[in-house]
Amino acid sequence: MREYDIEVRIAPRQGLLDPQGNAIHNALHSLEFDEVESVRVGRLLRIRLLADSAEGARSSVDDMCRKLLANPVTEDYEIAIGATA
């Protein structure tokens, strides 16, 4: 078994409303950051786990995302994986 550091980035699907992103966008404009075109708010999860391989780690985290961490109807996610030293 090897230890893997995983980053999961979860964000609202494109085309769906993002009220938090809109609120931040409006606040930035009120602070005169007019160059900001849009803001999307998501979550970053850092997970450390043991697995036999990088593919096994990815598969496990993908299962976690589908079952608990991300809402498959409204959110997309990306998994980045690295082995610890």
JOLINFEN-V363424 format. One record per residue. N is the residue number from 1. RES is the residue in one letter. OMEGA is omega in whole degrees, -180 to 180 (999 if undefined). BURIAL is + if it has 24 or more other C-alpha atoms within 12 Angstrom, else -. Layout:
[[N | RES | OMEGA | BURIAL] [N | RES | OMEGA | BURIAL]]
This chain:
[[1 | M | 179 | -] [2 | R | -180 | -] [3 | E | -180 | -] [4 | Y | 172 | +] [5 | D | -176 | +] [6 | I | 169 | +] [7 | E | 177 | +] [8 | V | 177 | +] [9 | R | -178 | +] [10 | I | -179 | +] [11 | A | 176 | +] [12 | P | 178 | +] [13 | R | 176 | -] [14 | Q | 179 | -] [15 | G | 177 | -] [16 | L | 178 | -] [17 | L | 177 | -] [18 | D | -176 | -] [19 | P | 178 | -] [20 | Q | 178 | -] [21 | G | 179 | -] [22 | N | 179 | -] [23 | A | 179 | -] [24 | I | 178 | -] [25 | H | 180 | -] [26 | N | 179 | -] [27 | A | 178 | -] [28 | L | 177 | -] [29 | H | 178 | -] [30 | S | 176 | -] [31 | L | 175 | -] [32 | E | 170 | -] [33 | F | -173 | -] [34 | D | -180 | -] [35 | E | -179 | -] [36 | V | -179 | -] [37 | E | -180 | -] [38 | S | 178 | -] [39 | V | 174 | -] [40 | R | -179 | +] [41 | V | 179 | -] [42 | G | 180 | +] [43 | R | 174 | -] [44 | L | 176 | -] [45 | L | 174 | -] [46 | R | -175 | -] [47 | I | 173 | +] [48 | R | -179 | -] [49 | L | 177 | +] [50 | L | 178 | -] [51 | A | 179 | -] [52 | D | -177 | -] [53 | S | 177 | -] [54 | A | 179 | +] [55 | E | 176 | -] [56 | G | 178 | -] [57 | A | 180 | +] [58 | R | -180 | +] [59 | S | 180 | -] [60 | S | -179 | +] [61 | V | 176 | +] [62 | D | 177 | +] [63 | D | 177 | -] [64 | M | -180 | -] [65 | C | -179 | +] [66 | R | -176 | -] [67 | K | -173 | -] [68 | L | -166 | -] [69 | L | -178 | +] [70 | A | 175 | +] [71 | N | -174 | -] [72 | P | -180 | -] [73 | V | -172 | -] [74 | T | -174 | -] [75 | E | 170 | +] [76 | D | 178 | +] [77 | Y | 176 | +] [78 | E | -179 | +] [79 | I | 174 | +] [80 | A | -173 | +] [81 | I | 176 | +] [82 | G | 177 | +] [83 | A | 175 | -] [84 | T | -179 | -] [85 | A | 999 | -]]
